[in-house]
Amino acid sequence: MEGRGNYRILLGGDWSLKNLYELPHALSQAYAFYYCLDLSDSSVDEERINDALQGYPWRGGYSYVNIYTVLQNRVPPILRPRVCSISYASPGWIELSLCVDAMVKIAGALTATGVAAITLAKAYKSLHDLFSSIAKRRAQHRIETLQLSVDEVRLIRELGFELAKQLGFTSFEELIVRTGSVETAAKLIAAQYRRIEVLSEFVKNGRAKFPLLENVS
């Protein structure tokens, strides 16, 4: 993994104050996920991350909000995204100083949401429906750790790998080991997909472009 570099997000269209919150918020979370869980090195506090991955209940939004906070705090200060310049014009840009490799992961995932949108949406919906069914059974039986069937485990693994592949996340198997659960690993990949989807809306409506190679230094 290379160190710090500059990356330009190209801007267009009309922006609202809400947009100015949504893009940086989703971007910083997606960036931390790729950096800490797919590109991590010895500079990352993996013990703290693993404690959170294995200790959170993963039954509601609270766990996901907190894991992204943990990941963002584990990115070394020198590699946390920092704004170098902004130009709001037609076209404009936001130039960031950060780990370019992690940013290119995001750009690749956004390309996939355009090229393989149907595949991604189908895999995500199938996972969502399966998790909803499992949660309903747990509630009915009042068992938090309801044992999954062999077929459910197999399907969750397959769908999780499909999402991870399309999002350019290469450490899904390692994530299963770190969480101790294929269900938790797949839930985390689904959460990352939701962050990428927020960014993809900016691409779809012409407000932002995330180049894969150009405008990267």
PyMOL CGO cylinders between C-alpha atoms (Angstrom):
from pymol import cmd
from pymol.cgo import CYLINDER

trace = [
    CYLINDER, 0.00, 0.00, 0.00, 1.34, 3.40, -0.97, 0.3, 1, 1, 1, 1, 1, 1,
    CYLINDER, 1.34, 3.40, -0.97, 1.31, 6.42, 1.30, 0.3, 1, 1, 1, 1, 1, 1,
    CYLINDER, 1.31, 6.42, 1.30, -0.35, 9.77, 1.05, 0.3, 1, 1, 1, 1, 1, 1,
    CYLINDER, -0.35, 9.77, 1.05, -1.18, 11.40, -2.27, 0.3, 1, 1, 1, 1, 1, 1,
    CYLINDER, -1.18, 11.40, -2.27, -3.67, 13.78, -3.83, 0.3, 1, 1, 1, 1, 1, 1,
    CYLINDER, -3.67, 13.78, -3.83, -6.98, 12.87, -5.45, 0.3, 1, 1, 1, 1, 1, 1,
    CYLINDER, -6.98, 12.87, -5.45, -9.50, 15.13, -7.18, 0.3, 1, 1, 1, 1, 1, 1,
    CYLINDER, -9.50, 15.13, -7.18, -13.23, 14.51, -7.09, 0.3, 1, 1, 1, 1, 1, 1,
    CYLINDER, -13.23, 14.51, -7.09, -14.70, 16.39, -10.03, 0.3, 1, 1, 1, 1, 1, 1,
    CYLINDER, -14.70, 16.39, -10.03, -17.78, 18.49, -9.30, 0.3, 1, 1, 1, 1, 1, 1,
    CYLINDER, -17.78, 18.49, -9.30, -20.72, 19.55, -11.45, 0.3, 1, 1, 1, 1, 1, 1,
    CYLINDER, -20.72, 19.55, -11.45, -24.37, 20.52, -11.21, 0.3, 1, 1, 1, 1, 1, 1,
    CYLINDER, -24.37, 20.52, -11.21, -26.04, 22.31, -8.32, 0.3, 1, 1, 1, 1, 1, 1,
    CYLINDER, -26.04, 22.31, -8.32, -25.14, 21.56, -4.73, 0.3, 1, 1, 1, 1, 1, 1,
    CYLINDER, -25.14, 21.56, -4.73, -27.17, 22.12, -1.57, 0.3, 1, 1, 1, 1, 1, 1,
    CYLINDER, -27.17, 22.12, -1.57, -25.94, 22.39, 2.01, 0.3, 1, 1, 1, 1, 1, 1,
    CYLINDER, -25.94, 22.39, 2.01, -27.30, 18.88, 2.57, 0.3, 1, 1, 1, 1, 1, 1,
    CYLINDER, -27.30, 18.88, 2.57, -25.14, 17.61, -0.29, 0.3, 1, 1, 1, 1, 1, 1,
    CYLINDER, -25.14, 17.61, -0.29, -22.09, 19.18, 1.31, 0.3, 1, 1, 1, 1, 1, 1,
    CYLINDER, -22.09, 19.18, 1.31, -22.72, 17.00, 4.37, 0.3, 1, 1, 1, 1, 1, 1,
    CYLINDER, -22.72, 17.00, 4.37, -23.81, 13.78, 2.66, 0.3, 1, 1, 1, 1, 1, 1,
    CYLINDER, -23.81, 13.78, 2.66, -20.86, 13.29, 0.32, 0.3, 1, 1, 1, 1, 1, 1,
    CYLINDER, -20.86, 13.29, 0.32, -18.04, 13.87, 2.88, 0.3, 1, 1, 1, 1, 1, 1,
    CYLINDER, -18.04, 13.87, 2.88, -19.87, 11.79, 5.49, 0.3, 1, 1, 1, 1, 1, 1,
    CYLINDER, -19.87, 11.79, 5.49, -20.35, 8.73, 3.26, 0.3, 1, 1, 1, 1, 1, 1,
    CYLINDER, -20.35, 8.73, 3.26, -16.92, 9.19, 1.70, 0.3, 1, 1, 1, 1, 1, 1,
    CYLINDER, -16.92, 9.19, 1.70, -15.04, 9.29, 5.00, 0.3, 1, 1, 1, 1, 1, 1,
    CYLINDER, -15.04, 9.29, 5.00, -16.84, 6.16, 6.21, 0.3, 1, 1, 1, 1, 1, 1,
    CYLINDER, -16.84, 6.16, 6.21, -16.28, 4.19, 2.99, 0.3, 1, 1, 1, 1, 1, 1,
    CYLINDER, -16.28, 4.19, 2.99, -12.64, 5.32, 2.94, 0.3, 1, 1, 1, 1, 1, 1,
    CYLINDER, -12.64, 5.32, 2.94, -12.01, 4.15, 6.51, 0.3, 1, 1, 1, 1, 1, 1,
    CYLINDER, -12.01, 4.15, 6.51, -13.64, 0.77, 5.76, 0.3, 1, 1, 1, 1, 1, 1,
    CYLINDER, -13.64, 0.77, 5.76, -11.37, 0.08, 2.78, 0.3, 1, 1, 1, 1, 1, 1,
    CYLINDER, -11.37, 0.08, 2.78, -8.27, 1.41, 4.49, 0.3, 1, 1, 1, 1, 1, 1,
    CYLINDER, -8.27, 1.41, 4.49, -8.64, -0.47, 7.79, 0.3, 1, 1, 1, 1, 1, 1,
    CYLINDER, -8.64, -0.47, 7.79, -10.20, -3.72, 6.57, 0.3, 1, 1, 1, 1, 1, 1,
    CYLINDER, -10.20, -3.72, 6.57, -8.76, -4.18, 3.07, 0.3, 1, 1, 1, 1, 1, 1,
    CYLINDER, -8.76, -4.18, 3.07, -5.51, -2.18, 2.97, 0.3, 1, 1, 1, 1, 1, 1,
    CYLINDER, -5.51, -2.18, 2.97, -4.43, -2.20, 6.60, 0.3, 1, 1, 1, 1, 1, 1,
    CYLINDER, -4.43, -2.20, 6.60, -0.80, -2.42, 7.69, 0.3, 1, 1, 1, 1, 1, 1,
    CYLINDER, -0.80, -2.42, 7.69, 1.06, -2.32, 10.97, 0.3, 1, 1, 1, 1, 1, 1,
    CYLINDER, 1.06, -2.32, 10.97, 0.09, 1.33, 11.52, 0.3, 1, 1, 1, 1, 1, 1,
    CYLINDER, 0.09, 1.33, 11.52, -3.54, 0.35, 12.15, 0.3, 1, 1, 1, 1, 1, 1,
    CYLINDER, -3.54, 0.35, 12.15, -4.68, -0.62, 15.65, 0.3, 1, 1, 1, 1, 1, 1,
    CYLINDER, -4.68, -0.62, 15.65, -6.10, -3.98, 14.61, 0.3, 1, 1, 1, 1, 1, 1,
    CYLINDER, -6.10, -3.98, 14.61, -6.68, -5.15, 18.18, 0.3, 1, 1, 1, 1, 1, 1,
    CYLINDER, -6.68, -5.15, 18.18, -9.19, -2.35, 18.82, 0.3, 1, 1, 1, 1, 1, 1,
    CYLINDER, -9.19, -2.35, 18.82, -10.91, -3.06, 15.50, 0.3, 1, 1, 1, 1, 1, 1,
    CYLINDER, -10.91, -3.06, 15.50, -11.11, -6.80, 16.19, 0.3, 1, 1, 1, 1, 1, 1,
    CYLINDER, -11.11, -6.80, 16.19, -12.55, -6.15, 19.65, 0.3, 1, 1, 1, 1, 1, 1,
    CYLINDER, -12.55, -6.15, 19.65, -15.33, -4.12, 18.05, 0.3, 1, 1, 1, 1, 1, 1,
    CYLINDER, -15.33, -4.12, 18.05, -15.91, -6.61, 15.22, 0.3, 1, 1, 1, 1, 1, 1,
    CYLINDER, -15.91, -6.61, 15.22, -16.33, -9.47, 17.67, 0.3, 1, 1, 1, 1, 1, 1,
    CYLINDER, -16.33, -9.47, 17.67, -17.96, -7.61, 20.53, 0.3, 1, 1, 1, 1, 1, 1,
    CYLINDER, -17.96, -7.61, 20.53, -20.77, -5.63, 18.91, 0.3, 1, 1, 1, 1, 1, 1,
    CYLINDER, -20.77, -5.63, 18.91, -24.21, -7.30, 18.80, 0.3, 1, 1, 1, 1, 1, 1,
    CYLINDER, -24.21, -7.30, 18.80, -24.89, -6.48, 15.10, 0.3, 1, 1, 1, 1, 1, 1,
    CYLINDER, -24.89, -6.48, 15.10, -28.63, -6.44, 15.64, 0.3, 1, 1, 1, 1, 1, 1,
    CYLINDER, -28.63, -6.44, 15.64, -29.33, -2.78, 14.80, 0.3, 1, 1, 1, 1, 1, 1,
    CYLINDER, -29.33, -2.78, 14.80, -28.00, 0.50, 13.48, 0.3, 1, 1, 1, 1, 1, 1,
    CYLINDER, -28.00, 0.50, 13.48, -26.06, 1.32, 16.65, 0.3, 1, 1, 1, 1, 1, 1,
    CYLINDER, -26.06, 1.32, 16.65, -23.38, -1.27, 15.89, 0.3, 1, 1, 1, 1, 1, 1,
    CYLINDER, -23.38, -1.27, 15.89, -22.82, 0.00, 12.36, 0.3, 1, 1, 1, 1, 1, 1,
    CYLINDER, -22.82, 0.00, 12.36, -22.58, 3.65, 13.39, 0.3, 1, 1, 1, 1, 1, 1,
    CYLINDER, -22.58, 3.65, 13.39, -20.03, 2.74, 16.02, 0.3, 1, 1, 1, 1, 1, 1,
    CYLINDER, -20.03, 2.74, 16.02, -17.89, 0.44, 13.88, 0.3, 1, 1, 1, 1, 1, 1,
    CYLINDER, -17.89, 0.44, 13.88, -17.43, 3.19, 11.30, 0.3, 1, 1, 1, 1, 1, 1,
    CYLINDER, -17.43, 3.19, 11.30, -16.42, 5.57, 14.11, 0.3, 1, 1, 1, 1, 1, 1,
    CYLINDER, -16.42, 5.57, 14.11, -13.89, 2.99, 15.32, 0.3, 1, 1, 1, 1, 1, 1,
    CYLINDER, -13.89, 2.99, 15.32, -12.50, 2.55, 11.80, 0.3, 1, 1, 1, 1, 1, 1,
    CYLINDER, -12.50, 2.55, 11.80, -12.24, 6.30, 11.16, 0.3, 1, 1, 1, 1, 1, 1,
    CYLINDER, -12.24, 6.30, 11.16, -10.37, 6.75, 14.43, 0.3, 1, 1, 1, 1, 1, 1,
    CYLINDER, -10.37, 6.75, 14.43, -7.95, 3.94, 13.57, 0.3, 1, 1, 1, 1, 1, 1,
    CYLINDER, -7.95, 3.94, 13.57, -6.82, 5.55, 10.29, 0.3, 1, 1, 1, 1, 1, 1,
    CYLINDER, -6.82, 5.55, 10.29, -3.40, 7.08, 11.04, 0.3, 1, 1, 1, 1, 1, 1,
    CYLINDER, -3.40, 7.08, 11.04, -3.75, 10.89, 11.36, 0.3, 1, 1, 1, 1, 1, 1,
    CYLINDER, -3.75, 10.89, 11.36, -1.38, 11.51, 8.46, 0.3, 1, 1, 1, 1, 1, 1,
    CYLINDER, -1.38, 11.51, 8.46, -3.62, 9.44, 6.15, 0.3, 1, 1, 1, 1, 1, 1,
    CYLINDER, -3.62, 9.44, 6.15, -6.99, 10.87, 7.18, 0.3, 1, 1, 1, 1, 1, 1,
    CYLINDER, -6.99, 10.87, 7.18, -8.62, 12.77, 4.28, 0.3, 1, 1, 1, 1, 1, 1,
    CYLINDER, -8.62, 12.77, 4.28, -7.64, 16.43, 4.26, 0.3, 1, 1, 1, 1, 1, 1,
    CYLINDER, -7.64, 16.43, 4.26, -8.96, 19.07, 1.85, 0.3, 1, 1, 1, 1, 1, 1,
    CYLINDER, -8.96, 19.07, 1.85, -6.22, 20.64, -0.24, 0.3, 1, 1, 1, 1, 1, 1,
    CYLINDER, -6.22, 20.64, -0.24, -8.39, 22.80, -2.49, 0.3, 1, 1, 1, 1, 1, 1,
    CYLINDER, -8.39, 22.80, -2.49, -11.97, 23.34, -3.56, 0.3, 1, 1, 1, 1, 1, 1,
    CYLINDER, -11.97, 23.34, -3.56, -13.31, 25.00, -6.69, 0.3, 1, 1, 1, 1, 1, 1,
    CYLINDER, -13.31, 25.00, -6.69, -17.06, 25.28, -7.15, 0.3, 1, 1, 1, 1, 1, 1,
    CYLINDER, -17.06, 25.28, -7.15, -17.39, 26.01, -10.84, 0.3, 1, 1, 1, 1, 1, 1,
    CYLINDER, -17.39, 26.01, -10.84, -18.45, 24.23, -14.00, 0.3, 1, 1, 1, 1, 1, 1,
    CYLINDER, -18.45, 24.23, -14.00, -16.59, 21.96, -13.74, 0.3, 1, 1, 1, 1, 1, 1,
    CYLINDER, -16.59, 21.96, -13.74, -15.14, 22.21, -10.26, 0.3, 1, 1, 1, 1, 1, 1,
    CYLINDER, -15.14, 22.21, -10.26, -13.32, 19.91, -7.89, 0.3, 1, 1, 1, 1, 1, 1,
    CYLINDER, -13.32, 19.91, -7.89, -12.48, 18.89, -4.36, 0.3, 1, 1, 1, 1, 1, 1,
    CYLINDER, -12.48, 18.89, -4.36, -8.84, 17.94, -4.05, 0.3, 1, 1, 1, 1, 1, 1,
    CYLINDER, -8.84, 17.94, -4.05, -8.06, 15.66, -1.12, 0.3, 1, 1, 1, 1, 1, 1,
    CYLINDER, -8.06, 15.66, -1.12, -4.81, 14.50, 0.43, 0.3, 1, 1, 1, 1, 1, 1,
    CYLINDER, -4.81, 14.50, 0.43, -5.18, 10.90, 1.64, 0.3, 1, 1, 1, 1, 1, 1,
    CYLINDER, -5.18, 10.90, 1.64, -4.32, 7.28, 0.93, 0.3, 1, 1, 1, 1, 1, 1,
    CYLINDER, -4.32, 7.28, 0.93, -4.86, 7.17, -2.83, 0.3, 1, 1, 1, 1, 1, 1,
    CYLINDER, -4.86, 7.17, -2.83, -5.15, 3.37, -2.88, 0.3, 1, 1, 1, 1, 1, 1,
    CYLINDER, -5.15, 3.37, -2.88, -8.23, 3.55, -0.65, 0.3, 1, 1, 1, 1, 1, 1,
    CYLINDER, -8.23, 3.55, -0.65, -9.71, 6.30, -2.80, 0.3, 1, 1, 1, 1, 1, 1,
    CYLINDER, -9.71, 6.30, -2.80, -9.19, 4.26, -5.95, 0.3, 1, 1, 1, 1, 1, 1,
    CYLINDER, -9.19, 4.26, -5.95, -11.06, 1.40, -4.23, 0.3, 1, 1, 1, 1, 1, 1,
    CYLINDER, -11.06, 1.40, -4.23, -14.03, 3.75, -3.83, 0.3, 1, 1, 1, 1, 1, 1,
    CYLINDER, -14.03, 3.75, -3.83, -13.77, 4.88, -7.45, 0.3, 1, 1, 1, 1, 1, 1,
    CYLINDER, -13.77, 4.88, -7.45, -13.73, 1.25, -8.60, 0.3, 1, 1, 1, 1, 1, 1,
    CYLINDER, -13.73, 1.25, -8.60, -16.76, 0.42, -6.47, 0.3, 1, 1, 1, 1, 1, 1,
    CYLINDER, -16.76, 0.42, -6.47, -18.63, 3.37, -7.96, 0.3, 1, 1, 1, 1, 1, 1,
    CYLINDER, -18.63, 3.37, -7.96, -17.75, 2.18, -11.45, 0.3, 1, 1, 1, 1, 1, 1,
    CYLINDER, -17.75, 2.18, -11.45, -19.17, -1.23, -10.53, 0.3, 1, 1, 1, 1, 1, 1,
    CYLINDER, -19.17, -1.23, -10.53, -22.43, 0.31, -9.31, 0.3, 1, 1, 1, 1, 1, 1,
    CYLINDER, -22.43, 0.31, -9.31, -22.86, 1.67, -12.80, 0.3, 1, 1, 1, 1, 1, 1,
    CYLINDER, -22.86, 1.67, -12.80, -21.72, -1.38, -14.78, 0.3, 1, 1, 1, 1, 1, 1,
    CYLINDER, -21.72, -1.38, -14.78, -23.13, -4.10, -12.50, 0.3, 1, 1, 1, 1, 1, 1,
    CYLINDER, -23.13, -4.10, -12.50, -25.93, -2.18, -10.81, 0.3, 1, 1, 1, 1, 1, 1,
    CYLINDER, -25.93, -2.18, -10.81, -28.50, -4.95, -11.25, 0.3, 1, 1, 1, 1, 1, 1,
    CYLINDER, -28.50, -4.95, -11.25, -26.16, -7.65, -9.91, 0.3, 1, 1, 1, 1, 1, 1,
    CYLINDER, -26.16, -7.65, -9.91, -25.27, -5.55, -6.88, 0.3, 1, 1, 1, 1, 1, 1,
    CYLINDER, -25.27, -5.55, -6.88, -28.84, -4.56, -6.13, 0.3, 1, 1, 1, 1, 1, 1,
    CYLINDER, -28.84, -4.56, -6.13, -30.03, -8.16, -6.46, 0.3, 1, 1, 1, 1, 1, 1,
    CYLINDER, -30.03, -8.16, -6.46, -27.31, -9.50, -4.14, 0.3, 1, 1, 1, 1, 1, 1,
    CYLINDER, -27.31, -9.50, -4.14, -27.99, -6.77, -1.59, 0.3, 1, 1, 1, 1, 1, 1,
    CYLINDER, -27.99, -6.77, -1.59, -31.76, -7.33, -1.66, 0.3, 1, 1, 1, 1, 1, 1,
    CYLINDER, -31.76, -7.33, -1.66, -31.31, -11.08, -1.27, 0.3, 1, 1, 1, 1, 1, 1,
    CYLINDER, -31.31, -11.08, -1.27, -29.05, -10.53, 1.74, 0.3, 1, 1, 1, 1, 1, 1,
    CYLINDER, -29.05, -10.53, 1.74, -31.45, -7.99, 3.24, 0.3, 1, 1, 1, 1, 1, 1,
    CYLINDER, -31.45, -7.99, 3.24, -34.42, -10.34, 2.82, 0.3, 1, 1, 1, 1, 1, 1,
    CYLINDER, -34.42, -10.34, 2.82, -32.48, -13.23, 4.34, 0.3, 1, 1, 1, 1, 1, 1,
    CYLINDER, -32.48, -13.23, 4.34, -31.34, -11.18, 7.33, 0.3, 1, 1, 1, 1, 1, 1,
    CYLINDER, -31.34, -11.18, 7.33, -34.90, -9.96, 7.86, 0.3, 1, 1, 1, 1, 1, 1,
    CYLINDER, -34.90, -9.96, 7.86, -36.17, -13.55, 7.87, 0.3, 1, 1, 1, 1, 1, 1,
    CYLINDER, -36.17, -13.55, 7.87, -33.48, -14.61, 10.36, 0.3, 1, 1, 1, 1, 1, 1,
    CYLINDER, -33.48, -14.61, 10.36, -34.23, -11.63, 12.62, 0.3, 1, 1, 1, 1, 1, 1,
    CYLINDER, -34.23, -11.63, 12.62, -37.92, -12.50, 12.58, 0.3, 1, 1, 1, 1, 1, 1,
    CYLINDER, -37.92, -12.50, 12.58, -37.19, -16.09, 13.63, 0.3, 1, 1, 1, 1, 1, 1,
    CYLINDER, -37.19, -16.09, 13.63, -34.92, -14.89, 16.40, 0.3, 1, 1, 1, 1, 1, 1,
    CYLINDER, -34.92, -14.89, 16.40, -37.64, -12.57, 17.68, 0.3, 1, 1, 1, 1, 1, 1,
    CYLINDER, -37.64, -12.57, 17.68, -40.23, -15.34, 17.58, 0.3, 1, 1, 1, 1, 1, 1,
    CYLINDER, -40.23, -15.34, 17.58, -38.03, -17.75, 19.49, 0.3, 1, 1, 1, 1, 1, 1,
    CYLINDER, -38.03, -17.75, 19.49, -36.45, -15.03, 21.64, 0.3, 1, 1, 1, 1, 1, 1,
    CYLINDER, -36.45, -15.03, 21.64, -33.01, -16.39, 20.80, 0.3, 1, 1, 1, 1, 1, 1,
    CYLINDER, -33.01, -16.39, 20.80, -30.31, -13.86, 19.93, 0.3, 1, 1, 1, 1, 1, 1,
    CYLINDER, -30.31, -13.86, 19.93, -27.88, -16.51, 18.68, 0.3, 1, 1, 1, 1, 1, 1,
    CYLINDER, -27.88, -16.51, 18.68, -30.27, -18.64, 16.64, 0.3, 1, 1, 1, 1, 1, 1,
    CYLINDER, -30.27, -18.64, 16.64, -28.32, -21.34, 14.82, 0.3, 1, 1, 1, 1, 1, 1,
    CYLINDER, -28.32, -21.34, 14.82, -28.37, -20.84, 11.06, 0.3, 1, 1, 1, 1, 1, 1,
    CYLINDER, -28.37, -20.84, 11.06, -28.98, -23.71, 8.70, 0.3, 1, 1, 1, 1, 1, 1,
    CYLINDER, -28.98, -23.71, 8.70, -26.23, -24.99, 6.42, 0.3, 1, 1, 1, 1, 1, 1,
    CYLINDER, -26.23, -24.99, 6.42, -28.08, -23.58, 3.41, 0.3, 1, 1, 1, 1, 1, 1,
    CYLINDER, -28.08, -23.58, 3.41, -28.42, -20.16, 5.06, 0.3, 1, 1, 1, 1, 1, 1,
    CYLINDER, -28.42, -20.16, 5.06, -24.71, -20.03, 5.87, 0.3, 1, 1, 1, 1, 1, 1,
    CYLINDER, -24.71, -20.03, 5.87, -23.85, -21.06, 2.32, 0.3, 1, 1, 1, 1, 1, 1,
    CYLINDER, -23.85, -21.06, 2.32, -26.17, -18.46, 0.79, 0.3, 1, 1, 1, 1, 1, 1,
    CYLINDER, -26.17, -18.46, 0.79, -24.95, -15.67, 3.07, 0.3, 1, 1, 1, 1, 1, 1,
    CYLINDER, -24.95, -15.67, 3.07, -21.35, -16.50, 2.16, 0.3, 1, 1, 1, 1, 1, 1,
    CYLINDER, -21.35, -16.50, 2.16, -22.10, -16.56, -1.58, 0.3, 1, 1, 1, 1, 1, 1,
    CYLINDER, -22.10, -16.56, -1.58, -24.02, -13.28, -1.52, 0.3, 1, 1, 1, 1, 1, 1,
    CYLINDER, -24.02, -13.28, -1.52, -21.41, -11.64, 0.71, 0.3, 1, 1, 1, 1, 1, 1,
    CYLINDER, -21.41, -11.64, 0.71, -18.63, -12.68, -1.65, 0.3, 1, 1, 1, 1, 1, 1,
    CYLINDER, -18.63, -12.68, -1.65, -20.61, -11.36, -4.63, 0.3, 1, 1, 1, 1, 1, 1,
    CYLINDER, -20.61, -11.36, -4.63, -21.07, -7.95, -3.00, 0.3, 1, 1, 1, 1, 1, 1,
    CYLINDER, -21.07, -7.95, -3.00, -17.45, -7.86, -1.88, 0.3, 1, 1, 1, 1, 1, 1,
    CYLINDER, -17.45, -7.86, -1.88, -16.20, -8.78, -5.35, 0.3, 1, 1, 1, 1, 1, 1,
    CYLINDER, -16.20, -8.78, -5.35, -18.24, -6.09, -7.07, 0.3, 1, 1, 1, 1, 1, 1,
    CYLINDER, -18.24, -6.09, -7.07, -17.15, -3.50, -4.48, 0.3, 1, 1, 1, 1, 1, 1,
    CYLINDER, -17.15, -3.50, -4.48, -13.50, -4.40, -4.93, 0.3, 1, 1, 1, 1, 1, 1,
    CYLINDER, -13.50, -4.40, -4.93, -13.18, -5.61, -1.34, 0.3, 1, 1, 1, 1, 1, 1,
    CYLINDER, -13.18, -5.61, -1.34, -10.58, -8.38, -1.44, 0.3, 1, 1, 1, 1, 1, 1,
    CYLINDER, -10.58, -8.38, -1.44, -10.53, -9.37, 2.24, 0.3, 1, 1, 1, 1, 1, 1,
    CYLINDER, -10.53, -9.37, 2.24, -13.97, -10.88, 2.74, 0.3, 1, 1, 1, 1, 1, 1,
    CYLINDER, -13.97, -10.88, 2.74, -12.60, -14.26, 3.86, 0.3, 1, 1, 1, 1, 1, 1,
    CYLINDER, -12.60, -14.26, 3.86, -10.34, -12.50, 6.34, 0.3, 1, 1, 1, 1, 1, 1,
    CYLINDER, -10.34, -12.50, 6.34, -13.29, -10.45, 7.55, 0.3, 1, 1, 1, 1, 1, 1,
    CYLINDER, -13.29, -10.45, 7.55, -15.19, -13.67, 8.29, 0.3, 1, 1, 1, 1, 1, 1,
    CYLINDER, -15.19, -13.67, 8.29, -12.26, -14.82, 10.42, 0.3, 1, 1, 1, 1, 1, 1,
    CYLINDER, -12.26, -14.82, 10.42, -11.91, -11.46, 12.19, 0.3, 1, 1, 1, 1, 1, 1,
    CYLINDER, -11.91, -11.46, 12.19, -15.60, -11.26, 13.06, 0.3, 1, 1, 1, 1, 1, 1,
    CYLINDER, -15.60, -11.26, 13.06, -15.94, -14.98, 13.75, 0.3, 1, 1, 1, 1, 1, 1,
    CYLINDER, -15.94, -14.98, 13.75, -19.17, -14.99, 11.75, 0.3, 1, 1, 1, 1, 1, 1,
    CYLINDER, -19.17, -14.99, 11.75, -20.04, -15.12, 8.06, 0.3, 1, 1, 1, 1, 1, 1,
    CYLINDER, -20.04, -15.12, 8.06, -23.32, -13.39, 8.95, 0.3, 1, 1, 1, 1, 1, 1,
    CYLINDER, -23.32, -13.39, 8.95, -21.55, -10.44, 10.56, 0.3, 1, 1, 1, 1, 1, 1,
    CYLINDER, -21.55, -10.44, 10.56, -19.04, -10.19, 7.72, 0.3, 1, 1, 1, 1, 1, 1,
    CYLINDER, -19.04, -10.19, 7.72, -21.84, -10.09, 5.16, 0.3, 1, 1, 1, 1, 1, 1,
    CYLINDER, -21.84, -10.09, 5.16, -23.73, -7.48, 7.20, 0.3, 1, 1, 1, 1, 1, 1,
    CYLINDER, -23.73, -7.48, 7.20, -20.63, -5.28, 7.18, 0.3, 1, 1, 1, 1, 1, 1,
    CYLINDER, -20.63, -5.28, 7.18, -20.26, -5.63, 3.40, 0.3, 1, 1, 1, 1, 1, 1,
    CYLINDER, -20.26, -5.63, 3.40, -23.94, -4.71, 3.04, 0.3, 1, 1, 1, 1, 1, 1,
    CYLINDER, -23.94, -4.71, 3.04, -23.34, -1.64, 5.20, 0.3, 1, 1, 1, 1, 1, 1,
    CYLINDER, -23.34, -1.64, 5.20, -20.42, -0.63, 2.98, 0.3, 1, 1, 1, 1, 1, 1,
    CYLINDER, -20.42, -0.63, 2.98, -22.63, -1.08, -0.09, 0.3, 1, 1, 1, 1, 1, 1,
    CYLINDER, -22.63, -1.08, -0.09, -25.12, 1.39, 1.39, 0.3, 1, 1, 1, 1, 1, 1,
    CYLINDER, -25.12, 1.39, 1.39, -22.35, 3.99, 1.78, 0.3, 1, 1, 1, 1, 1, 1,
    CYLINDER, -22.35, 3.99, 1.78, -21.22, 3.44, -1.81, 0.3, 1, 1, 1, 1, 1, 1,
    CYLINDER, -21.22, 3.44, -1.81, -24.82, 3.81, -2.95, 0.3, 1, 1, 1, 1, 1, 1,
    CYLINDER, -24.82, 3.81, -2.95, -24.99, 7.24, -1.32, 0.3, 1, 1, 1, 1, 1, 1,
    CYLINDER, -24.99, 7.24, -1.32, -21.92, 8.28, -3.30, 0.3, 1, 1, 1, 1, 1, 1,
    CYLINDER, -21.92, 8.28, -3.30, -23.28, 6.71, -6.48, 0.3, 1, 1, 1, 1, 1, 1,
    CYLINDER, -23.28, 6.71, -6.48, -26.26, 9.07, -6.37, 0.3, 1, 1, 1, 1, 1, 1,
    CYLINDER, -26.26, 9.07, -6.37, -23.84, 11.98, -6.73, 0.3, 1, 1, 1, 1, 1, 1,
    CYLINDER, -23.84, 11.98, -6.73, -22.38, 10.27, -9.79, 0.3, 1, 1, 1, 1, 1, 1,
    CYLINDER, -22.38, 10.27, -9.79, -25.78, 9.49, -11.31, 0.3, 1, 1, 1, 1, 1, 1,
    CYLINDER, -25.78, 9.49, -11.31, -27.05, 13.06, -11.02, 0.3, 1, 1, 1, 1, 1, 1,
    CYLINDER, -27.05, 13.06, -11.02, -23.84, 14.57, -12.36, 0.3, 1, 1, 1, 1, 1, 1,
    CYLINDER, -23.84, 14.57, -12.36, -22.74, 16.26, -9.15, 0.3, 1, 1, 1, 1, 1, 1,
    CYLINDER, -22.74, 16.26, -9.15, -19.52, 14.27, -8.79, 0.3, 1, 1, 1, 1, 1, 1,
    CYLINDER, -19.52, 14.27, -8.79, -17.09, 12.09, -10.73, 0.3, 1, 1, 1, 1, 1, 1,
    CYLINDER, -17.09, 12.09, -10.73, -14.53, 9.80, -9.12, 0.3, 1, 1, 1, 1, 1, 1,
    CYLINDER, -14.53, 9.80, -9.12, -11.76, 9.09, -11.64, 0.3, 1, 1, 1, 1, 1, 1,
    CYLINDER, -11.76, 9.09, -11.64, -10.00, 5.73, -11.46, 0.3, 1, 1, 1, 1, 1, 1,
    CYLINDER, -10.00, 5.73, -11.46, -6.62, 6.98, -12.67, 0.3, 1, 1, 1, 1, 1, 1,
    CYLINDER, -6.62, 6.98, -12.67, -6.62, 10.52, -13.99, 0.3, 1, 1, 1, 1, 1, 1,
    CYLINDER, -6.62, 10.52, -13.99, -6.38, 13.46, -11.64, 0.3, 1, 1, 1, 1, 1, 1,
    CYLINDER, -6.38, 13.46, -11.64, -4.52, 11.29, -9.16, 0.3, 1, 1, 1, 1, 1, 1,
    CYLINDER, -4.52, 11.29, -9.16, -1.02, 12.24, -8.06, 0.3, 1, 1, 1, 1, 1, 1,
]
cmd.load_cgo(trace, "trace")
